Amino acid sequence: MRRRVVWQRDGIVGLQTPAESRPDRVDVAVFGGGLTGLSAALFLAEAGLSVLVVEARTAGDGASGRNGGQILTGVNPSFRELAREAGEHWARTLYREGDRAVEDVAELVARLKIACDFHRGGHLAVAVDGDRLDALEADRDALGGPLRMLDRAGVEMCLGFPGYVGGLYDPRSATANPYRLTLGIGRAAVTRGVHIVEHARGRLEPRPGHFVVHGAGRPVRAERVLVATNAFLSETVPALKLRVRRVSGTVIATKPLPDAARARILPGRPAVFEESDRYAHFQRTADGRLVFGGRAHADASTGVDGVVRFLRTLIPELAGVTVSHAWTGPLGITASGLPTWGETGDGTLYVGGYSGHGVALSVRLGLELGRYLATGAEPDWPRMLPFRHGFSHRSIKRFRPPARPPRRFPALR
């Protein structure tokens, strides 16, 4: 078993642009070369603004390229939880944003011709007991649309193995190689004039009316800054230390399954996640591998050996199949399970905390914050989210977009 990311099996590809072409001044500096930062940079470049992206490692080598490759509709908390905490209006708003997020990814993949094995096989939320199945049915009743309940036999047919009492199927979700997706967006941004600096521990210096970015070679003046480092937000903006917590997730991948197993297991290649405390999620890749993450019990270690045992217990047929890749990656977790964005007192724009539901949402919020920086159009995603019962200290019902527009861009005047 190799301790490396299956999505990167062709190697890690750098996107750094030549230092000699790097400007001394840009409209926007973006910290973070993942899906959020690169999507924002792409939007800004297409809007005619100059952009510098600063990445501490290589583009896509954080959570954006180390996840399970699931591109899901909706958001992390269930609809019923959000409706109870925030009211039905904001629950529907956030779920609508999550649904739009998958469309954003699909549109970028098609428009930019990104070769990332994008596959629209839907997603299946599977229930381990009757109570969780009832909760899924309540969500289906509230949301409607194309969502479809499956009984025990229906789930077994979709999965190719037993073990669940039923599930909820949404045909709109997708899977992909997230590392190639990130690189595809990054390459498109570079061709549109975005400058990328990798292996740079950037430092931000706020000054009256602008910022100075250090660590990217010579100092660069930026009119605005977006910090899109997700789990590492507080390393650039220490004031956000309590806003987003960093945890580590473990994922494994098998060798391509034998033909007989491939014909039975996940024949439609949906993204699957388990409604339980075990955080199980899995999919079958375009070349027939099973990519799997989770933990055997709520209090169990998420180490590689434990995840391998969990997989082989869940699908005994795969007990003899070799696990070829195993890796860990950083996750940004918020108390609400929802990403957070906002601006600090000096005007630094930040976003992060996707809480394991970030491939689609990171692209969506990247594009929306790019639009906000370019035009002042406030995203539908609220800045303040509720924390009652573990959500926000302030009711989302009282959220109002601020009247103050972003600082002017000289290039836009």
C-alpha positions as CSV (number, residue, x, y, z in Angstrom):
1,M,0.0,0.0,0.0
2,R,1.4,3.4,-1.0
3,R,0.8,6.3,1.3
4,R,-0.1,8.7,-1.5
5,V,-3.2,10.2,-3.0
6,V,-4.9,8.0,-5.7
7,W,-6.0,11.2,-7.5
8,Q,-2.3,12.2,-7.9
9,R,-1.1,8.8,-9.1
10,D,0.2,10.5,-12.3
11,G,2.3,12.8,-10.1
12,I,1.9,16.3,-8.5
13,V,1.7,19.0,-11.1
14,G,2.8,22.6,-10.2
15,L,1.1,25.6,-11.6
16,Q,3.6,28.3,-10.5
17,T,4.0,31.1,-13.1
18,P,7.5,32.6,-13.9
19,A,8.8,35.0,-11.2
20,E,10.0,37.5,-13.8
21,S,6.5,38.1,-15.0
22,R,5.1,38.7,-11.6
23,P,3.7,42.2,-11.1
24,D,4.5,44.6,-8.2
25,R,0.8,45.5,-7.9
26,V,-2.5,43.5,-8.4
27,D,-6.1,44.2,-7.9
28,V,-6.6,41.1,-5.7
29,A,-4.3,38.7,-3.9
30,V,-5.7,35.3,-3.1
31,F,-4.2,33.1,-0.3
32,G,-4.9,29.5,-1.1
33,G,-4.5,27.5,-4.3
34,G,-7.4,25.2,-3.8
35,L,-10.8,25.1,-5.4
36,T,-12.1,28.2,-3.7
37,G,-9.1,30.4,-4.4
38,L,-8.6,29.3,-8.0
39,S,-12.3,29.6,-8.8
40,A,-12.3,33.1,-7.4
41,A,-9.1,33.9,-9.3
42,L,-10.7,32.6,-12.5
43,F,-13.8,34.8,-12.1
44,L,-11.7,37.8,-11.3
45,A,-9.4,37.3,-14.3
46,E,-12.4,36.9,-16.6
47,A,-13.8,40.1,-15.2
48,G,-10.6,41.9,-16.2
49,L,-8.8,42.2,-12.8
50,S,-5.2,41.3,-12.1
51,V,-4.8,38.5,-9.6
52,L,-1.9,36.9,-7.6
53,V,-2.5,33.5,-5.9
54,V,-0.2,32.5,-3.0
55,E,-0.1,28.8,-2.1
56,A,1.9,27.3,0.8
57,R,2.3,23.9,-1.0
58,T,1.3,23.2,-4.5
59,A,-2.0,24.0,-6.1
60,G,-4.7,21.4,-5.2
61,D,-2.5,19.5,-2.7
62,G,-4.7,20.4,0.3
63,A,-8.3,19.3,0.9
64,S,-9.3,20.2,-2.6
65,G,-7.2,17.4,-4.1
66,R,-7.3,15.0,-1.1
67,N,-11.0,14.4,-0.6
68,G,-13.2,11.5,-1.6
69,G,-14.2,13.0,-4.9
70,Q,-17.9,13.5,-4.2
71,I,-19.7,16.5,-5.7
72,L,-22.9,16.7,-3.7
73,T,-26.0,18.8,-3.8
74,G,-27.3,20.5,-0.6
75,V,-25.2,21.2,2.5
76,N,-23.8,19.3,5.4
77,P,-26.6,19.7,8.0
78,S,-29.9,18.1,7.2
79,F,-32.7,20.3,5.9
80,R,-34.8,19.7,9.0
81,E,-31.9,20.8,11.3
82,L,-31.4,24.0,9.4
83,A,-35.1,24.7,9.3
84,R,-35.4,24.2,13.0
85,E,-32.4,26.4,13.8
86,A,-32.7,29.1,11.2
87,G,-36.2,29.0,9.8
88,E,-37.3,27.4,6.5
89,H,-36.4,30.4,4.4
90,W,-32.7,30.2,5.1
91,A,-32.7,26.4,5.1
92,R,-34.1,26.5,1.5
93,T,-31.7,29.3,0.5
94,L,-28.7,27.3,1.7
95,Y,-29.9,24.1,0.1
96,R,-30.6,26.0,-3.1
97,E,-27.0,27.3,-3.0
98,G,-25.7,23.7,-2.5
99,D,-27.8,22.5,-5.5
100,R,-26.4,25.4,-7.7
101,A,-22.9,24.5,-6.6
102,V,-23.0,21.2,-8.5
103,E,-24.3,23.0,-11.6
104,D,-21.4,25.5,-11.2
105,V,-18.9,22.6,-11.3
106,A,-20.6,20.9,-14.2
107,E,-20.6,24.2,-16.2
108,L,-16.9,24.8,-15.5
109,V,-15.9,21.2,-16.5
110,A,-17.8,21.5,-19.8
111,R,-16.8,25.1,-20.6
112,L,-13.1,24.6,-19.7
113,K,-13.0,21.1,-21.1
114,I,-11.5,19.7,-17.8
115,A,-10.5,16.1,-18.0
116,C,-11.3,15.0,-14.5
117,D,-13.6,11.9,-14.9
118,F,-16.7,14.0,-14.1
119,H,-19.6,11.5,-13.7
120,R,-23.2,12.4,-12.9
121,G,-24.3,9.2,-11.1
122,G,-26.1,11.0,-8.3
123,H,-25.7,10.4,-4.6
124,L,-27.2,8.0,-2.2
125,A,-27.6,8.7,1.5
126,V,-27.9,5.3,3.2
127,A,-29.6,4.8,6.6
128,V,-28.2,2.3,9.2
129,D,-31.5,2.3,11.2
130,G,-35.2,3.2,11.0
131,D,-34.8,6.5,12.8
132,R,-32.3,7.8,10.3
133,L,-34.4,6.5,7.4
134,D,-37.4,8.4,8.8
135,A,-35.2,11.5,9.0
136,L,-34.2,11.1,5.3
137,E,-37.9,10.7,4.4
138,A,-38.7,13.9,6.2
139,D,-36.0,15.7,4.2
140,R,-37.4,14.3,1.0
141,D,-40.9,15.4,1.9
142,A,-39.7,18.9,2.6
143,L,-37.4,19.4,-0.4
144,G,-39.3,17.4,-3.1
145,G,-37.9,17.7,-6.6
146,P,-36.1,14.7,-8.0
147,L,-35.3,13.1,-4.6
148,R,-36.4,9.5,-4.3
149,M,-36.7,7.1,-1.4
150,L,-35.3,3.6,-1.7
151,D,-36.2,0.6,0.4
152,R,-33.7,-2.0,1.6
153,A,-33.9,-3.9,-1.6
154,G,-33.5,-0.8,-3.7
155,V,-30.4,0.3,-1.8
156,E,-28.9,-3.2,-2.1
157,M,-29.5,-3.1,-5.9
158,C,-27.7,0.3,-6.1
159,L,-24.8,-0.7,-3.9
160,G,-24.4,-4.4,-4.9
161,F,-24.2,-5.5,-1.2
162,P,-26.6,-5.5,1.8
163,G,-26.3,-3.7,5.1
164,Y,-28.7,-0.7,5.0
165,V,-32.4,-0.4,5.8
166,G,-33.0,2.1,3.0
167,G,-31.8,5.4,1.6
168,L,-32.5,8.7,-0.3
169,Y,-31.3,9.1,-3.9
170,D,-30.5,12.4,-5.6
171,P,-29.7,12.1,-9.3
172,R,-28.1,15.6,-9.5
173,S,-24.8,14.9,-7.6
174,A,-21.6,13.7,-9.2
175,T,-18.1,12.3,-8.7
176,A,-14.8,13.3,-10.2
177,N,-11.1,13.3,-9.7
178,P,-10.9,16.4,-7.5
179,Y,-7.2,17.0,-8.0
180,R,-7.6,17.1,-11.8
181,L,-10.6,19.3,-11.3
182,T,-8.6,21.8,-9.3
183,L,-5.7,21.8,-11.7
184,G,-8.1,22.3,-14.6
185,I,-9.6,25.4,-13.0
186,G,-6.1,26.6,-12.1
187,R,-4.7,26.2,-15.6
188,A,-7.7,28.1,-17.0
189,A,-7.0,30.9,-14.5
190,V,-3.3,31.0,-15.5
191,T,-4.2,31.3,-19.3
192,R,-6.3,34.3,-18.4
193,G,-3.4,36.1,-16.7
194,V,-3.5,34.9,-13.1
195,H,-0.1,34.7,-11.4
196,I,0.5,31.7,-9.0
197,V,3.3,31.4,-6.4
198,E,3.6,28.0,-4.9
199,H,5.7,26.9,-1.8
200,A,5.2,30.3,-0.4
201,R,4.3,31.0,3.2
202,G,2.7,34.3,2.5
203,R,2.3,37.0,5.0
204,L,-0.3,39.8,4.9
205,E,0.4,43.4,5.9
206,P,-2.7,45.6,6.0
207,R,-2.0,49.3,5.2
208,P,-4.4,52.2,4.8
209,G,-6.4,51.6,1.7
210,H,-4.5,48.5,0.5
211,F,-2.4,45.5,1.5
212,V,1.2,44.4,1.1
213,V,1.8,40.6,0.4
214,H,5.1,39.3,1.6
215,G,6.6,35.9,0.9
216,A,5.9,35.8,-2.8
217,G,9.3,37.0,-3.8
218,R,9.3,40.8,-3.8
219,P,6.5,42.5,-1.9
220,V,3.3,42.9,-3.9
221,R,0.7,45.6,-3.3
222,A,-2.9,44.4,-3.5
223,E,-6.0,46.5,-3.4
224,R,-8.1,43.6,-1.9
225,V,-7.3,40.2,-0.3
226,L,-9.2,36.9,-0.2
227,V,-8.0,34.3,2.3
228,A,-9.3,31.0,1.0
229,T,-7.2,28.5,3.0
230,N,-10.1,26.6,4.6
231,A,-8.6,24.6,7.5
232,F,-5.6,26.9,7.7
233,L,-7.5,30.2,7.8
234,S,-6.0,31.2,11.2
235,E,-2.4,30.9,10.0
236,T,-3.0,33.9,7.8
237,V,-5.7,35.6,9.8
238,P,-5.1,34.7,13.5
239,A,-8.4,36.3,14.6
240,L,-10.2,33.4,12.9
241,K,-8.7,30.7,15.1
242,L,-12.0,29.9,16.8
243,R,-14.1,30.2,13.7
244,V,-12.7,27.1,11.8
245,R,-11.2,24.0,13.4
246,R,-8.7,21.8,11.6
247,V,-9.1,18.0,11.6
248,S,-7.6,15.2,9.6
249,G,-9.5,12.8,7.4
250,T,-8.3,9.4,6.1
251,V,-9.2,7.9,2.7
252,I,-8.1,4.7,1.0
253,A,-8.4,3.4,-2.6
254,T,-8.3,-0.2,-3.8
255,K,-6.7,-1.5,-7.0
256,P,-9.2,-1.7,-9.9
257,L,-11.8,-4.3,-8.9
258,P,-12.1,-7.6,-10.8
259,D,-14.6,-7.5,-13.6
260,A,-17.2,-9.6,-11.7
261,A,-17.0,-7.3,-8.6
262,R,-17.1,-4.2,-10.8
263,A,-20.3,-5.4,-12.5
264,R,-22.0,-5.8,-9.1
265,I,-20.6,-3.1,-6.8
266,L,-21.9,0.4,-7.5
267,P,-22.9,-0.3,-11.1
268,G,-24.3,3.2,-11.6
269,R,-21.3,4.8,-9.8
270,P,-23.2,7.0,-7.4
271,A,-21.5,8.9,-4.6
272,V,-22.5,7.2,-1.3
273,F,-22.5,8.4,2.2
274,E,-23.8,6.8,5.4
275,E,-26.2,8.4,7.8
276,S,-24.4,7.4,11.0
277,D,-21.6,8.5,13.3
278,R,-19.1,6.5,11.2
279,Y,-18.7,9.1,8.5
280,A,-18.5,6.4,5.8
281,H,-18.4,7.7,2.2
282,F,-17.4,5.9,-0.9
283,Q,-17.5,5.8,-4.7
284,R,-16.2,3.8,-7.6
285,T,-13.8,5.6,-9.9
286,A,-13.8,5.6,-13.7
287,D,-11.0,3.0,-13.7
288,G,-12.9,0.6,-11.3
289,R,-11.3,1.4,-8.0
290,L,-13.3,1.8,-4.8
291,V,-12.4,5.0,-2.9
292,F,-13.5,4.8,0.7
293,G,-13.3,6.9,3.9
294,G,-14.8,6.6,7.3
295,R,-14.3,5.0,10.7
296,A,-15.6,1.9,12.3
297,H,-17.2,3.5,15.4
298,A,-17.9,7.1,16.5
299,D,-15.0,7.0,18.9
300,A,-12.6,5.0,16.8
301,S,-9.3,6.2,15.3
302,T,-9.4,7.3,11.7
303,G,-6.1,5.6,11.0
304,V,-5.5,3.8,7.8
305,D,-5.6,0.3,9.3
306,G,-9.0,1.1,10.9
307,V,-10.4,2.4,7.6
308,V,-9.2,-0.7,5.8
309,R,-10.9,-3.0,8.4
310,F,-14.1,-1.0,8.1
311,L,-14.2,-1.4,4.3
312,R,-13.7,-5.1,4.5
313,T,-16.3,-5.5,7.2
314,L,-18.8,-3.5,5.3
315,I,-18.1,-5.3,2.0
316,P,-16.8,-8.8,2.8
317,E,-16.5,-9.5,-1.0
318,L,-13.6,-7.1,-1.1
319,A,-11.6,-8.8,1.7
320,G,-9.1,-10.1,-0.8
321,V,-8.8,-6.9,-2.9
322,T,-5.6,-5.0,-2.5
323,V,-5.7,-1.5,-1.0
324,S,-3.3,0.4,-3.2
325,H,-3.4,3.9,-1.9
326,A,-4.0,5.6,1.5
327,W,-3.8,9.2,2.5
328,T,-4.8,11.8,4.9
329,G,-5.9,15.4,4.4
330,P,-6.9,18.5,6.3
331,L,-10.6,19.4,6.8
332,G,-11.9,22.7,8.0
333,I,-14.8,22.2,10.4
334,T,-17.2,24.7,11.8
335,A,-19.6,24.4,14.7
336,S,-22.6,24.5,12.4
337,G,-21.2,22.2,9.7
338,L,-21.6,25.1,7.2
339,P,-18.9,27.2,5.5
340,T,-18.3,30.7,6.8
341,W,-17.2,33.9,5.1
342,G,-16.9,37.5,6.0
343,E,-14.5,40.4,6.3
344,T,-12.2,41.4,9.1
345,G,-11.9,44.9,10.4
346,D,-9.1,45.7,8.0
347,G,-11.1,44.5,5.0
348,T,-9.6,41.1,4.6
349,L,-12.1,38.8,3.0
350,Y,-12.1,35.2,4.1
351,V,-13.9,31.9,3.5
352,G,-13.6,28.4,4.8
353,G,-15.0,25.6,7.0
354,Y,-16.6,23.3,4.4
355,S,-16.9,20.6,7.0
356,G,-16.4,17.7,4.6
357,H,-19.0,18.9,2.0
358,G,-16.7,21.2,0.1
359,V,-15.9,20.1,-3.5
360,A,-19.0,21.7,-4.9
361,L,-19.5,24.5,-2.3
362,S,-15.9,25.6,-2.6
363,V,-16.3,26.3,-6.3
364,R,-19.6,28.0,-5.7
365,L,-18.3,30.3,-2.9
366,G,-15.1,30.9,-4.9
367,L,-17.1,32.2,-7.9
368,E,-19.5,34.1,-5.7
369,L,-16.7,35.9,-3.7
370,G,-14.9,36.6,-7.0
371,R,-18.1,38.3,-8.1
372,Y,-18.4,40.1,-4.8
373,L,-14.9,41.5,-5.2
374,A,-15.4,42.5,-8.8
375,T,-18.9,44.0,-8.6
376,G,-19.9,44.3,-4.9
377,A,-22.8,41.9,-5.5
378,E,-23.4,40.2,-2.1
379,P,-23.5,36.4,-2.3
380,D,-26.8,34.7,-1.2
381,W,-24.7,32.7,1.3
382,P,-25.1,34.6,4.6
383,R,-22.1,36.0,6.5
384,M,-23.5,35.1,9.9
385,L,-25.0,31.6,10.6
386,P,-26.9,30.4,13.6
387,F,-25.1,28.6,16.5
388,R,-27.9,27.9,18.9
389,H,-27.7,24.2,19.8
390,G,-24.2,24.2,18.3
391,F,-24.9,26.7,15.6
392,S,-24.2,30.5,15.6
393,H,-24.5,33.0,18.4
394,R,-26.8,35.0,16.3
395,S,-30.0,34.2,14.5
396,I,-29.7,33.9,10.8
397,K,-33.2,35.3,10.5
398,R,-31.8,38.7,11.4
399,F,-29.1,38.6,8.7
400,R,-29.1,41.6,6.4
401,P,-26.6,42.3,3.7
402,P,-24.3,45.1,4.8
403,A,-24.9,48.5,3.1
404,R,-21.2,49.2,2.8
405,P,-19.8,48.1,-0.6
406,P,-16.3,46.6,-1.0
407,R,-13.4,49.0,-1.4
408,R,-13.1,50.4,-4.8
409,F,-10.9,48.9,-7.4
410,P,-9.0,51.5,-9.4
411,A,-9.3,49.2,-12.4
412,L,-13.1,49.4,-12.2
413,R,-13.5,53.1,-11.9
